Every structure is written in structure tokens, then in C-alpha cells.
Amino acid sequence: MDQSLSFSSASFSSNHLLEEKYKLAYKQFINKNFEKSYRLINELYDSSFNEFSKGFISEVLFKKIINLYLTLVSLTISGQTLPFKLSQIDNHRLVNVFIQDTFLNKLTQAFGGSEINIPLDILYNYILVLITNKKVLIGNDDSFLNRVKSIYSSLIVNNSNSKYVKRFIDLYVFEVLPTFDNFDDARFIIESDAIYASDVKNQLDNLNKIEQNKLQIVEQQKQKEEERKKREQEYQKRELQKAKELEKQQNLQYKSIKDIQKEYATPISASSSSSDKQKVGLNKDTDVNRLNQLKEKLFYSYKLTKNYFKENSPIILVIVVLLFIINRFINLRQIKIKDKLLETIKMAFKVSYL
């Protein structure tokens, strides 16, 4: 009896403590203080599983904690609403909790080892988190679709009357299946499920609008991709043209001397050869003129010398004899008579010439 009272007291204490913490986290969430709300609910997340498995907290409180946790996780991972970001390590750990099915396995264990036993409101929020963050949290599309289909099938078999049945089926038909382009399956459910029996036409119209919108989005993305590729090609074309022009300028600017010599070798050699020929021709003409002049001068000198020797040969003979005698008997270096005689002879030649 004492043990029962002690257990009941501990249960009441735990339930009250966690409920107060939950209320504080929920209040922060309502006031849009998402960071503080996430920190508080993240602390309650692990402890709530332990307390619920021991029976210390009620299922109602446990579901409230898990649903608020899922809502804040979705906002945190998407990063579009929350003004804060988790560290890279914390974000990686959080993503792995869902990719590796850690969260779902803990839920399954908490509710008797079967996914079917998990409350539908928790499953609804769980699937909503995954489909909202598909690129990050869904690793295998087929596995995810089969799981959701299995949950939907269990709802039909069990004829569940939960208020979340309609919300869950709407999520499956208008969100999950269209995300994976399974519009035919979605139409089949609308036309066959009793839940849409009274409003089939409107529901089909809603699905068609979703399909058209998605097709438009796909077409817009296709056009954007084509425009991006076109811009990229044009950019590459411009860059290639710039590179060619730059290369051309560099080739002109830094052209080697060899290339320049090769380019101008023929004209230069031709012009130089022609000028050389002209020079040779001019030189030949000049040499001929000089030779003729020299011939005339030599002929004139020869003629003059011949006449001179013919007229003055006796005098020249006497002078030669005298020079011989003087060189023989007189030292001309001392008296310098030789130089005077040479001058006299030169004067004699001049006089004779005149």
C-alpha cells in the first residue's frame, strides 16, 4: 500500500513538473520566441519518453510534448521561419534522428511495439515533418511511400473515427502522393474512399489544380534552367572571344624577332640586292672613268718625259758623272752639297720644262 502511494506521488510529481515545463515551452512558442521554446522542448523530449514508459506522465501530456517537438523540429530544419540556426553538429544529429528512424523506433516502442498503435495526431505531425523537409529527411522515397500507405490502409481496416483521420488522408492524397507525382493513386482514393463520397467532384478539381500548378512550376523551372544554360553558353562564348582577342594581341605584341625576320626577309633581300646591283653598276662606271683618266695622264707623262730626255740627254749625262765623282770623294753629309745639287737639278728640270 505504501509502495503504491509512493509510486502515485512520484507519478504526480513528474507529471506536474513536465507539464509546467511544457506550458512554458508552449507559451514561448505562442509568443514566437522559437529559439527558447525549442531549447525547452528539446530538454523535455528525452525525459518524456522515460517518464511515459514508467507511467509517470499521462499519454495526453506525452502527446503534447511530442507534437510541439515535431512542430519546432520542422521549423528548425527548414530554417525559413526561425530567426536562429542550430550548430552544424546539432543539426546533423537532429537530421539523423529522422533519417535513421530513431524517432519512429522510440515511438513504436513507447506504444507497444507497433506503428499502428501510435496516436494518429503524432503520426500526422511526423509525416508532415518528413514531407515538408523531403530533401533533407527522406532518404528512400519508396520506403517512405510504403510506410504512409501502410498507415492509410490500417485506418481503412480499423475504421478509425479519430478527428485526425480526415486530416491524415488529406495529407496523404493532396500532399504526399502529388509530391511523388502519384496523381492516379490520389484520384483513385478520392473516387473510392467513403470519406470523399459526398464531395468527389470538388476534391478532384482541387487535385487537378495541384497537378496543373506543379506542371507550371516544372515548366518554369525548365525555362529557368534553359535560360541559365543559355546565359552560361553566351558567357562562355564571350569569354572565349575575349581570350582569342587577348591571345591575338599578345601574339602581335610579343612577336618574336625570328617571325619578324621571316616576314620581312624577302622584301629586304630583294631591295638590298637591287640596291647592290645599282651600286655595282655605279662603281663599274666610276672605275672605267678613272682608268681612262689614268691612261691619259700616263700617256701625257710618257710623252713629256720622252721629249725631255730627247732634248736634254747630254746635260743629264754630265750631271750623273758629277754626282758619281762627288759621292766618291766628298762627304756630302757634312757640307750638304748633295742637297743643294739636287735642288739645282730640280730647278734645271723645271727651267727646261718651262
C-alpha angles and dihedrals in degrees: 000000000000090000091052092051091047091050091047091049092050090047092052092047094050093045091049094047095048092043091055091050090048091051090052092049091046091049090053089049092052089049088052093243088138098166095056091041091053093049092051096045092045089059091050093048099077096034091050092060091051094046094045093050088053092047094242094126131041125252089241092059092042091054091048091053094047094046093050089046091053092048093052092043090056091051092045096050095044089049091200099109107027117083090212134063130213120238115264092254094049093046092050091049092049093050092050090055088067102031092052091044091240091138095047092046091053090049092048091051092047091054101048103285098289130100089214089065093057110106111260095233090059091046090048092054091042093054090043091055091051098046092044090054097033097146092053106033107031110076099168118033096195093049091050094048092048091051094051091044089052091053091048091050091051090054091055093047095047094041089221115201096197115137086235094063094084092043092049094048091047088052090051096045102038102030115020101040096042090049088063094038093249094142094144091059090048092052091049092055092048092050096043108032115092091220089073097036095110096047108030097136095051092045091050089049090052090051091049090052090052090051093048092048090050091049089051091049090049090049091048091049089049091051091047090050091049091048090048091051090046092051090047092051092047090048091050090047091052092046091049091050090049090049091051092048091047091049090049092051091047091050090052093043098045100033111154123247090240091059091048091048091049091048095051101029097097099048092044094049091046093050093043092050092050092048090047090053090051090049091048090050092050092046091051092052091047093050092051092051092048091048092052091049091049091050091052093048092048092047091049092048091047092051093047093047092047093054092044094052090045093055100038105034095118092053093048091051092052091049092050090051092049092050091052092052094046093050088050101051109018131063100231094183091068102042095029092219090140093066091048092049090050090052090048091051091049090051089048090054091049094049091048090049092051 
